[in-house]
């Protein structure tokens, strides 16, 4: 700095050339230049500024412009504070000392909150008047604000500890508002990120700004460069978005729509994923500091950890409530047993199995409710489970108070404490009788399935045999056989809807004749009371009516658009135990004549159905339309409701 002053062009300067400076200034300046502390001299009525190298960091971007300039010009931004102090020293000859003085100094054009310890000491001339001011000081902004941040974080942590199931939203709202006040921000928000989409969980803003709580946006909106910065866990900041070259016009307009002049974003990252972030906004430009970034990172992590802890607590409480509900309402026996084999908790179902109240079982040992012949095996399993921590299953007999016993299967899971030791057991007990019943039903279903499959194969074999006998080519065989198989399939579809118990006659006929309807024409009319058919009757009648419908489509009423088929049925209670009269009538078709020979279809109708179901069937080949009448006795195969 001494060389800079030596090279300075003092010609015409109010202080004059250095060789003509008064001895008091030269002496004071000598002390200043040799001092290791930041030291400055303000000389003359205008308080012209001279300083050493250590002091050059004080004016920052005003160095070296400030050399030789009046104090009021150099410190115009803080003159309302320091001006009176200089007046006190220069005007009255009294020194001034300030500790922790806040000075809002503009740095890079942006006001910045700074703190200082400094002294202003008068320099007297030979006449005893004040000729200048000797200034020494140091900036303590970092230590002051860091101390303030530490105090803030202590209080901030207390606010976050209030995050509970009922107070989580309120605690977070209070936290972000306190953060805005601490940093003097216009908007603060905390956002959670999932699958690249950020949702603002809570924000606070001044009344002039829009509240962004619940707003959603993608991380891609930050831009590729800033997205990469976030993923690295680094802080994004801009002191002035309007002039920041990193932002394009579209991005600037988007930020301007939210009245954002400057911003800082601090992510919380785990395993390369952005889980959340905190964002700071100001309306105008703001110079962000490393301390701001450090605080932002700290706060982002603290909020995420507190939120995660609160949500985990909520989930745990909900899980406990669900477990308690399931434990109490479960249809199987549930119990908790300590390491010594004593019941500590039992649900109602376990009480019903043991024919005891749950309260009376608590405190009893497992041996107390175990058949004497199974006590040793039970005890050995408990010891093994306690030693290995492995689950096990035991099938044994349980005792009831009256001395009777029952077989049950118990699945036992060891409960391990925080130290990794087995502290007890959780057991699920099921009466084996239910399992045996299920096995019986399964065996019955397999047998029934085997029976039905065998019957169906016999039916298919018969269809194939008779179709082969009544067709003259492989193509005709394939067409007729496939049609008959489809008829058999439709009968099975109806039965499947009824779980193979029985089928409605109306449903069966509707399914068989549906393919022959033409949109806009009612070609088929069905009518009659509810009749239920056994699987055998359903398959038999379905095949018979398939043959009638096929013949009608090829030669009869359904071969012409104007043709009609009417199927009616009724119950004749006067015939023995009752009978169903089932009539098929065609009209509107070509003239009908009796066939020269009886094929498989006619034999199935006239002989097959009566042979399988009883009764008889009569075919009438009237010229104006075929008629077929079935009289079938009511039985286990054909039933009324």
DARALIN-V722833 format. One line per field, one symbol per residue. ss: DSSP state (@ for helix, = for strand, . for the rest). psi: psi as a letter, one per 40 degrees, with the letter a starting at -180 (. if undefined). Layout:
# DARALIN-V722833
ss = ???
psi = ???
This chain:
# DARALIN-V722833
ss = .@@@@@@..........@@@..@@@@@@@@@@@@....=====....====....@@@@@@@.......=@@@@.@@@@@@@@@@@@@@@@@...============..===============.....==========.@@@@@@@@@@@@@@@@@@@@.......@@@@@@@@@@@@@@@@...========..=========..........===@@@@.@@@@@@@@....===..@@@.....@@@@@@@@@....=========..==========.......@@@@@@@@@@@@@@@@@@@@@@@@@@@@@@@@@@@@@@@@...======...=====.@@@@@@@...@@@@...=@@@@=.@@@@@@@@@@@@@@@@@...========.....============.....==========@@@@@@@@@@@@@@@@@@@@@@@@@@@@@@@@@@@@@@@...@@@@@@@@@@@@@@@@@@@@@@@@.....==@@@@@@@@@@@@.=..=..=====..===.@@@@@@@@@@@@@@@@@@@@..@@@....=========......=========............@@@@@@@@@@@@@@..=======..=========....===.
psi = ddddddeigeheideiideeiidddddddddddeieihiihhiidefhhiiiddededebeehedeheiiddddfddedddddddddddddefhihhhhfhhhghhhfehhhhiiihiihhihiadeeihdahhhiiihfddddddddddddddddddddeehaddedddddddddddddddefidhhihhihhfehhhhdhiiiideihheheiiiiddediddddddddeeihhihdgddeheehidddddddddefhdiihhhihhhfehhdiiiihiidaihhiidddddddddddddddddddddddddddddddddddddddeieihiihhidefhhehhiddddddefiiddddheiidddeihdeeddddddddddddddeiiihhhihiiideeiiiiihhhhhihhadeeiheaihihhhhddddddddddddddddddddddddddddddddddddddeieiddddddddddddddddddddddddefediihddddddddedeeihhehgdhhihiihhhhiddddddddddddddddddddeadeeideiihhhiiihgeehbeiihhhhhhiieaiiiiiidihadddddddddddddeiaihhhhgideiiihhhhhihaedhii.
